C-alpha cells in the first residue's frame, strides 16, 4: 500500500518520502510539510517568470544563489529537503522538463548552475505572526552584499490549505499564487487602475481579481534611485531607467498591481500595457 500510494503521488508530480537513497520522512512530518511544499514550488515559478522574465532558458536562474529561510513551525522541522526539491522544481519548470524530486534535486540544481541553501530562523517575533512563513532570497553569485536592498525577495505562507504571497520584491502583498497573473510595476498615482482595465478590456481579457501592493516600509525612506535588480526585467534598457529617474518620483510613489486574469496575453497586450503612462515594467506569470 505504501509503495502504490507513493507511486501515484510521484506520477501526479509529488515528491517521494521513502526513497531508498534519501532520508525517510515520517508521514506526520510530510503532512505538515505538504502545504509549504506546494507554496515553495509556486515561489520558484513566480521567481523565474517575474524576476527573471521567464525567457525559457537556464540563464534566468543559473549563476544565482538562492536562500530558503524557514520561520515559525517550519523552522523546527527536522527534515526540510522536500522544500528544497520543490524550489528547484519551480525554478527550472520554465526551461526544463526534468522530473525533480528529493533524490535528484541537488544534482539538477548543480547542472543548472543553481546554488540553494536553507536557514532555519528561530525568530520569536515572526513565530507569533506566522506559523509557517517561508522567505526566498536570491543574490548574484559572488555578491558580497547580503543587505535588504541586495536581494530579490519573495515571502509566503500557507493557511487553512490556501497559499499566499505576502511579499514580492520591495512590495508587501497578499495574493494567492494561482492561475495567470499580470504584475505591473508602476507609479502609484490616480487613474492607473482604470487605464490598465481599459487596455485589458480592449483585448477581451477579463480581470478575476486585483490587488495593489505598496512599498515595504524599509524602502520608503531615503533618496529614490532607479531600481536595478528588484523586479525590473533584465531586458529593460539603461536609457529607460534614466527616463524614469528624470521624473523625480519620491519613495512611496511606486506600487505593484497584481491582476488575476482570464484570457490570452500576447505580445500586443504586453506592449500596450508597457506603453501605458506611469508603467515601469510588466510581467506575466502562469501558475
C-alpha positions, 0 to 999 in steps of 0.5 A: 500500500505504501509503495502504490500510494507513493507511486501515484503521488510521484506520477501526479508530480509529488515528491517521494518520502521513502526513497531508498537513497534519501532520508525517510520522512515520517508521514506526520512530518510530510503532512505538515510539510505538504502545504509549504511544499506546494507554496515553495514550488509556486515561489520558484515559478513566480521567481523565474517568470517575474524576476527573471522574465521567464525567457525559457532558458537556464540563464534566468536562474543559473549563476544565482544563489538562492536562500530558503529561510524557514520561520515559525513551525517550519523552522523546527522541522527536522527534515526540510529537503522536500522544500528544497526539491520543490524550489528547484522544481519551480525554478527550472519548470520554465526551461526544463522538463526534468522530473525533480524530486528529493533524490535528484534535486541537488544534482539538477540544481548543480547542472543548472548552475543553481546554488540553494541553501536553507536557514532555519530562523528561530525568530520569536517575533515572526513565530507569533505572526506566522506559523509557517512563513517561508522567505526566498532570497536570491543574490548574484553569485559572488555578491558580497552584499547580503543587505535588504536592498541586495536581494530579490525577495519573495515571502509566503505562507500557507493557511487553512490549505490556501497559499499566499504571497505576502511579499514580492520584491520591495512590495508587501502583498497578499495574493494567492499564487494561482492561475495567470497573473499580470504584475505591473510595476508602476507609479502609484498615482490616480487613474492607473487602475482604470487605464490598465482595465481599459487596455485589458478590456480592449483585448477581451481579457477579463480581470478575476481579481486585483490587488495593489501592493505598496512599498515595504516600509524599509524602502520608503525612506531615503533618496529614490534611485532607479531600481536595478535588480528588484523586479525590473526585467533584465531586458529593460534598457539603461536609457529607460531607467534614466527616463524614469529617474528624470521624473523625480518620483519620491519613495512611496510613489511606486506600487505593484498591481497584481491582476488575476486574469482570464484570457490570452496575453500576447505580445500586443497586450504586453506592449500596450500595457508597457506603453501605458503612462506611469508603467515601469515594467510588466510581467506575466506569470502562469501558475 
